């Protein structure tokens, strides 16, 4: 069966991390961005993931992985991706037996820094197979600032007249984890639902910023539908003791200053 060829280009800067190296007095910024082109032709899915290092330090052992239609495809390992350097990873898979509609597509990039500390980053989009099937759902994922644990809240609204059985899937980098990556629920006609994904910090460093993606999928007749919501998870930076207690010290300084002023005013009043 032949379907018309089409392509999607998706671009996102999806990982920023400030790294402080022991051997240097300045911090390095490791930033990975991706641009994904998707093409469907003759029942096959073609993906090109262009990865670029837009930071100011090199990335090592860079490997892109694609997750789509229940399959995980891994690209080759690039030993070094220098500053401002790009590389493109190509993938191909069959869509035989897949319903017409819109499906999620996730690109995961694994890499590490000069100290061999491993990192990963995620970007997400959707692709169309056969006929276009725009989702009726309205989805919003709220940004999250966390230390070790946090709750990522998603709002889902069904403006249509029929209820829907939804499967929500959370796409995370390897530094973060969730005990329940998939949640199934039913949303009524004209209904609104909040879903919260619990997220644990497995190995993310303080100051790291991770875009994450949540897909909401459902079937309607012979069509498959997908809506995607994007959020940003920030790992709170550690502060020293004085910075954590600076409000206390500001208050103490204000009280001492006021006390000194009142004491001087009282002495002047008594001497008069």
Secondary structure, DSSP 8 states (H G I E B T S, - for coil): -----EEEEEEEEEEEEEEE-TT-SSEEEEEEEEEEEEEEETTEEEEEEEEEE-SSS-EEEEEEEEEETTEEEE---EEEE-TT-EEEEEEEEE-TT--EEEEEEEEEEEEE-TT--EEEEEEEEEEEESS-----EEEEE--EEESSEEEEEEEEEE-SSS-EEEEEEEE--TTEE-S-SEEEEEE-TT-EEEEEEEEEESS--TT-EEEEEEEEEEEETTEEEEEEEEEEEEE-----HHHHTHHHHHHHHHHHHHHHHHHHHHHHHHH-
